[in-house]
């Protein structure tokens, strides 16, 4: 009987040791699974945080680009306004000088010579010469230089110069100072170096 008791105790110890070993294995496996799950969860949270951060960085970059573009456009608009004001000032001064010039004897001589030169292309043909109203006192001299001309006032001509109209050939030669000034303005914009890249 003592032998059976001893055998029973050894069997019981063996079972307990085996159970303890299984418990330790299960605990180790559970710990490993817990660590893996924790690492997976941590990685998922890091991925979420990274996505959120990336989106925030993208939004900040977009906002920055929009602000930079706005500042650039505002700067270009201000530069364009300044260029236009400067150009208008220059051409306003030129216009004033031309108006003063039209009050001189040199202008009268210039006008008569210019009309005679322009009319040479249509010698002997009837033509209409339009001049500004204040130049009408030169009508007689113009008709002496160009006998086939009819002289008339041009209310649109406020700066001086003339228009020569040859009806038979349907020709209009605009030699007004306003026309010349407009051409110069366009050329100035083209060549002044004050262009603004958009």
LUMDREN-916498 format. One record per atom (N, C-alpha, C): residue number from 1; atom name; x, y, z. Coordinates in nm, 2 decimals. Atoms other than C-alpha are relative to their C-alpha. Layout:
# residues N
- NUM,CA,X,Y,Z
...
This chain:
# residues 198
- 1,N,0.08,-0.12,0.00
- 1,CA,0.00,0.00,0.00
- 1,C,0.09,0.13,0.00
- 2,N,-0.10,-0.11,0.00
- 2,CA,0.29,0.23,0.08
- 2,C,0.05,0.02,-0.14
- 3,N,-0.05,0.00,0.14
- 3,CA,0.41,0.15,-0.27
- 3,C,-0.10,0.07,-0.09
- 4,N,0.11,-0.06,0.08
- 4,CA,0.08,0.25,-0.42
- 4,C,-0.01,0.15,0.03
- 5,N,0.00,-0.14,-0.04
- 5,CA,0.08,0.57,-0.22
- 5,C,0.11,0.08,-0.07
- 6,N,-0.12,-0.07,0.06
- 6,CA,0.43,0.66,-0.34
- 6,C,-0.02,0.01,-0.15
- 7,N,0.03,0.00,0.15
- 7,CA,0.33,0.57,-0.70
- 7,C,-0.10,0.11,-0.03
- 8,N,0.11,-0.10,0.02
- 8,CA,0.02,0.79,-0.67
- 8,C,0.06,0.14,0.02
- 9,N,-0.06,-0.13,-0.02
- 9,CA,0.23,1.08,-0.53
- 9,C,0.08,0.04,-0.12
- 10,N,-0.09,-0.03,0.11
- 10,CA,0.48,1.05,-0.81
- 10,C,-0.08,0.04,-0.12
- 11,N,0.09,-0.03,0.11
- 11,CA,0.20,1.04,-1.06
- 11,C,-0.07,0.14,0.01
- 12,N,0.06,-0.13,-0.02
- 12,CA,0.03,1.34,-0.90
- 12,C,0.10,0.11,-0.02
- 13,N,-0.10,-0.10,0.02
- 13,CA,0.36,1.53,-0.90
- 13,C,0.03,0.01,-0.15
- 14,N,-0.03,0.00,0.14
- 14,CA,0.42,1.43,-1.26
- 14,C,-0.11,0.08,-0.07
- 15,N,0.11,-0.07,0.06
- 15,CA,0.07,1.56,-1.35
- 15,C,0.01,0.15,0.03
- 16,N,-0.01,-0.14,-0.04
- 16,CA,0.12,1.88,-1.16
- 16,C,0.11,0.07,-0.07
- 17,N,-0.11,-0.06,0.07
- 17,CA,0.46,1.94,-1.32
- 17,C,-0.04,0.02,-0.15
- 18,N,0.04,-0.01,0.14
- 18,CA,0.31,1.87,-1.66
- 18,C,-0.10,0.12,-0.01
- 19,N,0.10,-0.11,0.00
- 19,CA,0.02,2.11,-1.58
- 19,C,0.07,0.13,0.02
- 20,N,-0.07,-0.13,-0.02
- 20,CA,0.26,2.38,-1.45
- 20,C,0.07,0.04,-0.13
- 21,N,-0.07,-0.03,0.13
- 21,CA,0.46,2.34,-1.77
- 21,C,-0.09,0.05,-0.11
- 22,N,0.10,-0.04,0.09
- 22,CA,0.15,2.37,-1.98
- 22,C,-0.05,0.15,0.03
- 23,N,0.04,-0.14,-0.04
- 23,CA,0.04,2.68,-1.78
- 23,C,0.11,0.10,-0.04
- 24,N,-0.11,-0.09,0.03
- 24,CA,0.38,2.84,-1.83
- 24,C,0.01,0.02,-0.15
- 25,N,0.00,-0.02,0.15
- 25,CA,0.37,2.77,-2.21
- 25,C,-0.12,0.08,-0.04
- 26,N,0.12,-0.08,0.04
- 26,CA,0.01,2.91,-2.23
- 26,C,0.02,0.14,0.04
- 27,N,-0.03,-0.13,-0.04
- 27,CA,0.12,3.21,-2.03
- 27,C,0.10,0.07,-0.09
- 28,N,-0.10,-0.05,0.09
- 28,CA,0.43,3.26,-2.25
- 28,C,-0.07,0.03,-0.14
- 29,N,0.07,-0.02,0.13
- 29,CA,0.21,3.22,-2.56
- 29,C,-0.09,0.12,0.01
- 30,N,0.09,-0.11,-0.02
- 30,CA,-0.05,3.46,-2.42
- 30,C,0.08,0.13,0.00
- 31,N,-0.08,-0.12,-0.01
- 31,CA,0.22,3.71,-2.34
- 31,C,0.05,0.04,-0.14
- 32,N,-0.04,-0.02,0.14
- 32,CA,0.36,3.68,-2.69
- 32,C,-0.11,0.06,-0.09
- 33,N,0.11,-0.05,0.07
- 33,CA,0.02,3.73,-2.84
- 33,C,-0.04,0.14,0.04
- 34,N,0.03,-0.13,-0.06
- 34,CA,-0.04,4.02,-2.61
- 34,C,0.10,0.11,-0.06
- 35,N,-0.11,-0.09,0.05
- 35,CA,0.29,4.18,-2.72
- 35,C,-0.02,0.03,-0.15
- 36,N,0.03,-0.02,0.14
- 36,CA,0.21,4.12,-3.09
- 36,C,-0.12,0.09,-0.03
- 37,N,0.12,-0.08,0.01
- 37,CA,-0.14,4.26,-3.05
- 37,C,0.03,0.15,0.03
- 38,N,-0.04,-0.13,-0.04
- 38,CA,0.00,4.56,-2.87
- 38,C,0.09,0.07,-0.10
- 39,N,-0.09,-0.06,0.11
- 39,CA,0.27,4.62,-3.14
- 39,C,-0.09,0.03,-0.12
- 40,N,0.09,-0.03,0.11
- 40,CA,0.00,4.59,-3.41
- 40,C,-0.09,0.12,0.02
- 41,N,0.08,-0.11,-0.04
- 41,CA,-0.22,4.83,-3.23
- 41,C,0.08,0.13,0.00
- 42,N,-0.09,-0.12,-0.01
- 42,CA,0.07,5.07,-3.17
- 42,C,0.03,0.04,-0.15
- 43,N,-0.03,-0.04,0.14
- 43,CA,0.16,5.05,-3.55
- 43,C,-0.11,0.06,-0.07
- 44,N,0.12,-0.05,0.06
- 44,CA,-0.19,5.11,-3.65
- 44,C,-0.02,0.15,0.04
- 45,N,0.02,-0.13,-0.05
- 45,CA,-0.21,5.42,-3.43
- 45,C,0.11,0.09,-0.06
- 46,N,-0.11,-0.08,0.06
- 46,CA,0.13,5.54,-3.56
- 46,C,-0.04,0.03,-0.15
- 47,N,0.04,-0.02,0.14
- 47,CA,0.00,5.49,-3.92
- 47,C,-0.11,0.11,-0.01
- 48,N,0.11,-0.10,0.00
- 48,CA,-0.32,5.69,-3.83
- 48,C,0.06,0.14,0.02
- 49,N,-0.06,-0.13,-0.03
- 49,CA,-0.11,5.97,-3.67
- 49,C,0.08,0.05,-0.12
- 50,N,-0.08,-0.05,0.12
- 50,CA,0.12,5.98,-3.97
- 50,C,-0.09,0.05,-0.11
- 51,N,0.10,-0.05,0.10
- 51,CA,-0.18,6.01,-4.21
- 51,C,-0.05,0.13,0.04
- 52,N,0.05,-0.13,-0.05
- 52,CA,-0.32,6.29,-4.00
- 52,C,0.10,0.11,-0.02
- 53,N,-0.11,-0.10,0.01
- 53,CA,0.01,6.47,-3.99
- 53,C,0.03,0.03,-0.15
- 54,N,-0.02,-0.02,0.15
- 54,CA,0.06,6.42,-4.37
- 54,C,-0.11,0.09,-0.05
- 55,N,0.12,-0.08,0.05
- 55,CA,-0.29,6.57,-4.43
- 55,C,0.02,0.14,0.05
- 56,N,-0.02,-0.13,-0.05
- 56,CA,-0.21,6.86,-4.20
- 56,C,0.11,0.08,-0.07
- 57,N,-0.12,-0.06,0.07
- 57,CA,0.13,6.92,-4.37
- 57,C,-0.05,0.04,-0.14
- 58,N,0.05,-0.03,0.13
- 58,CA,-0.05,6.91,-4.71
- 58,C,-0.09,0.12,0.00
- 59,N,0.08,-0.12,-0.02
- 59,CA,-0.31,7.16,-4.59
- 59,C,0.08,0.13,0.02
- 60,N,-0.09,-0.11,-0.03
- 60,CA,-0.04,7.39,-4.46
- 60,C,0.07,0.04,-0.13
- 61,N,-0.07,-0.03,0.13
- 61,CA,0.15,7.37,-4.79
- 61,C,-0.10,0.07,-0.10
- 62,N,0.10,-0.06,0.09
- 62,CA,-0.17,7.44,-4.99
- 62,C,-0.03,0.14,0.05
- 63,N,0.03,-0.13,-0.06
- 63,CA,-0.25,7.74,-4.76
- 63,C,0.12,0.09,-0.03
- 64,N,-0.12,-0.08,0.03
- 64,CA,0.11,7.87,-4.80
- 64,C,0.01,0.03,-0.14
- 65,N,0.00,-0.02,0.15
- 65,CA,0.10,7.83,-5.18
- 65,C,-0.10,0.11,-0.04
- 66,N,0.11,-0.10,0.03
- 66,CA,-0.23,8.02,-5.19
- 66,C,0.04,0.14,0.04
- 67,N,-0.04,-0.13,-0.05
- 67,CA,-0.10,8.30,-4.97
- 67,C,0.12,0.06,-0.09
- 68,N,-0.11,-0.05,0.08
- 68,CA,0.22,8.33,-5.18
- 68,C,-0.05,0.04,-0.13
- 69,N,0.06,-0.03,0.13
- 69,CA,0.02,8.33,-5.50
- 69,C,-0.07,0.14,0.01
- 70,N,0.08,-0.12,-0.02
- 70,CA,-0.21,8.60,-5.36
- 70,C,0.10,0.12,0.01
- 71,N,-0.09,-0.11,-0.02
- 71,CA,0.09,8.82,-5.25
- 71,C,0.07,0.03,-0.14
- 72,N,-0.06,-0.02,0.14
- 72,CA,0.26,8.77,-5.60
- 72,C,-0.10,0.07,-0.09
- 73,N,0.10,-0.07,0.08
- 73,CA,-0.07,8.87,-5.77
- 73,C,-0.02,0.14,0.04
- 74,N,0.02,-0.14,-0.05
- 74,CA,-0.12,9.17,-5.55
- 74,C,0.12,0.09,-0.04
- 75,N,-0.12,-0.08,0.04
- 75,CA,0.24,9.28,-5.62
- 75,C,0.00,0.03,-0.15
- 76,N,0.00,-0.02,0.14
- 76,CA,0.20,9.23,-5.99
- 76,C,-0.11,0.11,-0.04
- 77,N,0.11,-0.10,0.02
- 77,CA,-0.13,9.43,-5.98
- 77,C,0.05,0.14,0.03
- 78,N,-0.05,-0.13,-0.04
- 78,CA,0.04,9.71,-5.79
- 78,C,0.10,0.05,-0.10
- 79,N,-0.10,-0.04,0.10
- 79,CA,0.33,9.71,-6.03
- 79,C,-0.06,0.05,-0.13
- 80,N,0.07,-0.04,0.13
- 80,CA,0.09,9.72,-6.33
- 80,C,-0.07,0.14,0.02
- 81,N,0.06,-0.13,-0.03
- 81,CA,-0.10,10.01,-6.17
- 81,C,0.10,0.11,-0.01
- 82,N,-0.11,-0.10,0.00
- 82,CA,0.23,10.20,-6.11
- 82,C,0.05,0.02,-0.14
- 83,N,-0.04,-0.02,0.14
- 83,CA,0.34,10.13,-6.47
- 83,C,-0.10,0.08,-0.08
- 84,N,0.10,-0.07,0.08
- 84,CA,0.01,10.25,-6.61
- 84,C,0.00,0.15,0.04
- 85,N,0.00,-0.14,-0.05
- 85,CA,0.02,10.57,-6.39
- 85,C,0.12,0.07,-0.06
- 86,N,-0.12,-0.06,0.05
- 86,CA,0.38,10.63,-6.49
- 86,C,-0.01,0.03,-0.15
- 87,N,0.02,-0.01,0.14
- 87,CA,0.30,10.58,-6.86
- 87,C,-0.10,0.12,-0.03
- 88,N,0.10,-0.10,0.03
- 88,CA,-0.01,10.80,-6.85
- 88,C,0.06,0.14,0.04
- 89,N,-0.07,-0.13,-0.04
- 89,CA,0.20,11.08,-6.67
- 89,C,0.09,0.04,-0.11
- 90,N,-0.09,-0.03,0.11
- 90,CA,0.46,11.06,-6.94
- 90,C,-0.07,0.05,-0.12
- 91,N,0.07,-0.04,0.12
- 91,CA,0.21,11.08,-7.22
- 91,C,-0.09,0.12,0.02
- 92,N,0.07,-0.13,-0.03
- 92,CA,0.01,11.35,-7.05
- 92,C,0.09,0.12,-0.01
- 93,N,-0.10,-0.11,0.02
- 93,CA,0.32,11.56,-7.04
- 93,C,0.03,0.02,-0.14
- 94,N,-0.03,-0.01,0.14
- 94,CA,0.39,11.48,-7.40
- 94,C,-0.12,0.08,-0.07
- 95,N,0.12,-0.07,0.06
- 95,CA,0.03,11.59,-7.49
- 95,C,0.00,0.15,0.03
- 96,N,0.00,-0.15,-0.03
- 96,CA,0.07,11.92,-7.30
- 96,C,0.11,0.07,-0.08
- 97,N,-0.11,-0.07,0.08
- 97,CA,0.40,11.99,-7.49
- 97,C,-0.05,0.01,-0.14
- 98,N,0.06,-0.01,0.14
- 98,CA,0.22,11.91,-7.82
- 98,C,-0.10,0.12,-0.01
- 99,N,0.10,-0.11,0.00
- 99,CA,-0.06,12.15,-7.73
- 99,C,0.07,0.14,0.00
- 100,N,-0.07,-0.12,0.00
- 100,CA,0.19,12.42,-7.65
- 100,C,0.07,0.03,-0.14
- 101,N,-0.06,-0.01,0.13
- 101,CA,0.37,12.35,-7.98
- 101,C,-0.09,0.05,-0.10
- 102,N,0.10,-0.04,0.11
- 102,CA,0.05,12.40,-8.18
- 102,C,-0.03,0.15,0.01
- 103,N,0.02,-0.14,-0.01
- 103,CA,0.05,12.76,-8.06
- 103,C,0.12,0.08,-0.05
- 104,N,-0.13,-0.07,0.05
- 104,CA,0.39,12.84,-8.22
- 104,C,0.00,0.01,-0.15
- 105,N,-0.02,-0.02,0.15
- 105,CA,0.49,12.96,-8.57
- 105,C,0.06,-0.12,-0.06
- 106,N,-0.07,0.12,0.05
- 106,CA,0.71,12.65,-8.60
- 106,C,-0.11,-0.11,-0.03
- 107,N,0.11,0.09,0.02
- 107,CA,0.39,12.44,-8.57
- 107,C,-0.07,0.03,-0.14
- 108,N,0.07,-0.04,0.12
- 108,CA,0.22,12.63,-8.85
- 108,C,0.09,-0.04,-0.12
- 109,N,-0.09,0.04,0.10
- 109,CA,0.53,12.58,-9.07
- 109,C,0.00,-0.15,-0.02
- 110,N,-0.01,0.15,0.00
- 110,CA,0.55,12.21,-8.98
- 110,C,-0.13,-0.05,-0.06
- 111,N,0.12,0.05,0.05
- 111,CA,0.18,12.16,-9.05
- 111,C,-0.01,0.02,-0.15
- 112,N,0.01,-0.03,0.14
- 112,CA,0.19,12.33,-9.39
- 112,C,0.09,-0.09,-0.08
- 113,N,-0.09,0.08,0.07
- 113,CA,0.50,12.14,-9.50
- 113,C,-0.05,-0.15,0.00
- 114,N,0.05,0.14,-0.01
- 114,CA,0.35,11.80,-9.37
- 114,C,-0.11,-0.02,-0.10
- 115,N,0.11,0.02,0.09
- 115,CA,0.03,11.86,-9.56
- 115,C,0.04,0.00,-0.15
- 116,N,-0.05,0.00,0.14
- 116,CA,0.21,11.95,-9.88
- 116,C,0.07,-0.13,-0.04
- 117,N,-0.07,0.13,0.03
- 117,CA,0.43,11.64,-9.86
- 117,C,-0.10,-0.12,-0.01
- 118,N,0.09,0.11,0.01
- 118,CA,0.14,11.41,-9.79
- 118,C,-0.09,0.01,-0.13
- 119,N,0.09,-0.02,0.12
- 119,CA,-0.07,11.56,-10.08
- 119,C,0.07,-0.03,-0.13
- 120,N,-0.07,0.03,0.12
- 120,CA,0.21,11.50,-10.33
- 120,C,-0.03,-0.14,-0.06
- 121,N,0.04,0.13,0.05
- 121,CA,0.10,11.14,-10.36
- 121,C,-0.13,0.00,-0.08
- 122,N,0.13,-0.01,0.06
- 122,CA,-0.24,11.26,-10.49
- 122,C,-0.01,0.12,-0.09
- 123,N,-0.01,-0.12,0.08
- 123,CA,-0.13,11.55,-10.72
- 123,C,-0.12,0.00,-0.10
- 124,N,0.10,-0.02,0.10
- 124,CA,-0.42,11.68,-10.92
- 124,C,-0.13,-0.06,0.04
- 125,N,0.12,0.07,-0.04
- 125,CA,-0.68,11.47,-10.74
- 125,C,-0.07,0.08,0.12
- 126,N,0.07,-0.07,-0.11
- 126,CA,-0.95,11.61,-10.51
- 126,C,0.03,-0.07,0.13
- 127,N,-0.02,0.06,-0.13
- 127,CA,-0.89,11.56,-10.14
- 127,C,-0.06,0.09,0.11
- 128,N,0.05,-0.07,-0.11
- 128,CA,-1.02,11.66,-9.81
- 128,C,0.11,0.00,0.11
- 129,N,-0.09,-0.01,-0.11
- 129,CA,-0.79,11.79,-9.54
- 129,C,-0.07,0.05,0.13
- 130,N,0.07,-0.03,-0.13
- 130,CA,-0.93,11.78,-9.18
- 130,C,0.11,0.05,0.10
- 131,N,-0.09,-0.06,-0.10
- 131,CA,-0.75,12.00,-8.93
- 131,C,-0.08,0.04,0.13
- 132,N,0.07,-0.04,-0.12
- 132,CA,-0.83,12.11,-8.58
- 132,C,-0.05,0.14,-0.02
- 133,N,0.07,-0.13,0.02
- 133,CA,-1.06,12.41,-8.55
- 133,C,0.09,0.12,0.01
- 134,N,-0.09,-0.12,-0.02
- 134,CA,-0.79,12.65,-8.42
- 134,C,0.10,0.02,-0.12
- 135,N,-0.09,-0.02,0.11
- 135,CA,-0.59,12.58,-8.74
- 135,C,-0.07,0.05,-0.13
- 136,N,0.08,-0.04,0.11
- 136,CA,-0.87,12.69,-8.97
- 136,C,0.05,0.13,-0.06
- 137,N,-0.06,-0.12,0.06
- 137,CA,-0.70,13.04,-9.02
- 137,C,0.11,-0.03,-0.11
- 138,N,-0.10,0.04,0.10
- 138,CA,-0.44,12.84,-9.23
- 138,C,-0.06,-0.05,-0.13
- 139,N,0.07,0.06,0.11
- 139,CA,-0.70,12.73,-9.48
- 139,C,0.05,0.06,-0.13
- 140,N,-0.04,-0.06,0.13
- 140,CA,-0.60,12.98,-9.75
- 140,C,0.14,-0.04,-0.04
- 141,N,-0.14,0.05,0.03
- 141,CA,-0.23,12.88,-9.73
- 141,C,0.00,-0.14,-0.04
- 142,N,0.01,0.15,0.04
- 142,CA,-0.32,12.51,-9.74
- 142,C,-0.05,-0.01,-0.14
- 143,N,0.05,0.01,0.13
- 143,CA,-0.53,12.57,-10.05
- 143,C,0.09,0.05,-0.11
- 144,N,-0.10,-0.04,0.09
- 144,CA,-0.25,12.76,-10.21
- 144,C,0.10,-0.11,-0.03
- 145,N,-0.10,0.11,0.01
- 145,CA,-0.01,12.47,-10.15
- 145,C,-0.06,-0.12,-0.07
- 146,N,0.07,0.12,0.06
- 146,CA,-0.27,12.20,-10.25
- 146,C,-0.13,0.05,-0.06
- 147,N,0.12,-0.06,0.06
- 147,CA,-0.52,12.36,-10.50
- 147,C,-0.12,-0.09,0.00
- 148,N,0.11,0.09,0.01
- 148,CA,-0.74,12.05,-10.52
- 148,C,-0.06,-0.04,0.14
- 149,N,0.04,0.03,-0.14
- 149,CA,-0.79,12.04,-10.14
- 149,C,-0.12,0.08,0.05
- 150,N,0.11,-0.06,-0.08
- 150,CA,-1.10,12.11,-9.94
- 150,C,0.04,-0.01,0.14
- 151,N,-0.04,0.00,-0.15
- 151,CA,-1.02,12.21,-9.58
- 151,C,-0.12,0.00,0.08
- 152,N,0.12,0.00,-0.09
- 152,CA,-1.26,12.13,-9.30
- 152,C,0.06,-0.02,0.14
- 153,N,-0.04,0.02,-0.14
- 153,CA,-1.25,12.13,-8.92
- 153,C,-0.04,-0.14,0.04
- 154,N,0.02,0.13,-0.06
- 154,CA,-1.22,11.80,-8.74
- 154,C,-0.02,0.02,0.15
- 155,N,0.02,-0.02,-0.14
- 155,CA,-1.39,11.83,-8.40
- 155,C,0.07,-0.10,0.09
- 156,N,-0.07,0.10,-0.08
- 156,CA,-1.22,11.51,-8.28
- 156,C,0.15,0.03,0.01
- 157,N,-0.14,-0.04,0.00
- 157,CA,-0.88,11.66,-8.35
- 157,C,0.03,0.11,0.10
- 158,N,-0.02,-0.10,-0.10
- 158,CA,-0.78,11.84,-8.03
- 158,C,0.15,0.02,0.02
- 159,N,-0.14,-0.01,-0.02
- 159,CA,-0.40,11.80,-8.05
- 159,C,0.08,0.06,-0.11
- 160,N,-0.07,-0.05,0.11
- 160,CA,-0.30,11.91,-8.39
- 160,C,0.03,-0.11,-0.10
- 161,N,-0.02,0.10,0.11
- 161,CA,-0.19,11.75,-8.71
- 161,C,-0.11,0.01,-0.09
- 162,N,0.11,0.00,0.10
- 162,CA,-0.43,11.66,-8.99
- 162,C,-0.03,-0.14,-0.05
- 163,N,0.04,0.13,0.07
- 163,CA,-0.61,11.38,-9.18
- 163,C,-0.02,0.04,-0.14
- 164,N,0.01,-0.02,0.14
- 164,CA,-0.59,11.36,-9.55
- 164,C,-0.09,-0.11,-0.05
- 165,N,0.10,0.10,0.05
- 165,CA,-0.89,11.19,-9.72
- 165,C,-0.01,0.02,-0.15
- 166,N,0.01,0.00,0.15
- 166,CA,-0.88,11.10,-10.09
- 166,C,-0.12,-0.09,-0.04
- 167,N,0.12,0.08,0.02
- 167,CA,-1.24,10.98,-10.17
- 167,C,0.01,-0.09,-0.12
- 168,N,0.00,0.09,0.12
- 168,CA,-1.17,10.84,-10.52
- 168,C,0.07,-0.13,0.03
- 169,N,-0.08,0.12,-0.03
- 169,CA,-0.91,10.60,-10.39
- 169,C,-0.03,-0.06,0.13
- 170,N,0.04,0.05,-0.13
- 170,CA,-1.08,10.55,-10.06
- 170,C,0.12,0.00,0.10
- 171,N,-0.12,0.00,-0.09
- 171,CA,-0.76,10.66,-9.87
- 171,C,-0.02,0.10,0.11
- 172,N,0.00,-0.09,-0.12
- 172,CA,-0.74,10.80,-9.52
- 172,C,0.14,0.00,0.06
- 173,N,-0.14,-0.01,-0.05
- 173,CA,-0.40,10.92,-9.41
- 173,C,-0.01,0.08,0.13
- 174,N,0.01,-0.07,-0.13
- 174,CA,-0.41,11.00,-9.03
- 174,C,0.13,0.05,0.04
- 175,N,-0.13,-0.06,-0.04
- 175,CA,-0.13,11.24,-8.95
- 175,C,-0.02,0.09,0.12
- 176,N,0.03,-0.08,-0.12
- 176,CA,-0.29,11.37,-8.63
- 176,C,0.10,-0.03,0.11
- 177,N,-0.09,0.03,-0.11
- 177,CA,-0.07,11.41,-8.32
- 177,C,-0.06,-0.10,0.09
- 178,N,0.07,0.10,-0.08
- 178,CA,-0.33,11.21,-8.13
- 178,C,0.03,-0.14,-0.05
- 179,N,-0.03,0.13,0.06
- 179,CA,-0.28,10.92,-8.37
- 179,C,0.15,-0.04,0.02
- 180,N,-0.14,0.02,-0.02
- 180,CA,0.10,10.95,-8.35
- 180,C,0.03,-0.04,0.15
- 181,N,-0.02,0.02,-0.14
- 181,CA,0.08,10.97,-7.97
- 181,C,-0.05,-0.14,0.04
- 182,N,0.05,0.14,-0.03
- 182,CA,-0.13,10.65,-7.96
- 182,C,0.09,-0.11,-0.04
- 183,N,-0.10,0.10,0.05
- 183,CA,0.12,10.46,-8.17
- 183,C,0.12,0.00,0.09
- 184,N,-0.12,0.00,-0.09
- 184,CA,0.40,10.58,-7.95
- 184,C,-0.03,-0.06,0.13
- 185,N,0.04,0.06,-0.13
- 185,CA,0.21,10.47,-7.64
- 185,C,0.01,-0.15,-0.01
- 186,N,0.00,0.14,0.02
- 186,CA,0.17,10.12,-7.78
- 186,C,0.14,-0.05,-0.02
- 187,N,-0.15,0.04,0.01
- 187,CA,0.54,10.11,-7.88
- 187,C,0.07,0.01,0.13
- 188,N,-0.06,-0.01,-0.13
- 188,CA,0.63,10.23,-7.54
- 188,C,-0.03,-0.12,0.09
- 189,N,0.04,0.12,-0.08
- 189,CA,0.44,9.95,-7.37
- 189,C,0.08,-0.12,-0.05
- 190,N,-0.06,0.12,0.05
- 190,CA,0.60,9.70,-7.60
- 190,C,0.15,0.00,0.03
- 191,N,-0.14,0.00,-0.01
- 191,CA,0.96,9.82,-7.56
- 191,C,0.06,0.06,0.13
- 192,N,-0.05,-0.08,-0.12
- 192,CA,0.98,10.00,-7.22
- 192,C,0.07,-0.09,0.11
- 193,N,-0.06,0.08,-0.10
- 193,CA,1.10,9.70,-7.02
- 193,C,-0.08,-0.01,0.13
- 194,N,0.08,0.00,-0.12
- 194,CA,0.82,9.75,-6.77
- 194,C,-0.11,-0.11,-0.01
- 195,N,0.10,0.11,0.02
- 195,CA,0.64,9.42,-6.87
- 195,C,-0.01,-0.07,0.13
- 196,N,0.02,0.08,-0.12
- 196,CA,0.49,9.21,-6.60
- 196,C,-0.05,-0.14,-0.04
- 197,N,0.03,0.13,0.03
- 197,CA,0.49,8.84,-6.63
- 197,C,-0.11,-0.05,0.09
- 198,N,0.11,0.05,-0.08
- 198,CA,0.16,8.68,-6.52
- 198,C,0.00,-0.15,0.01
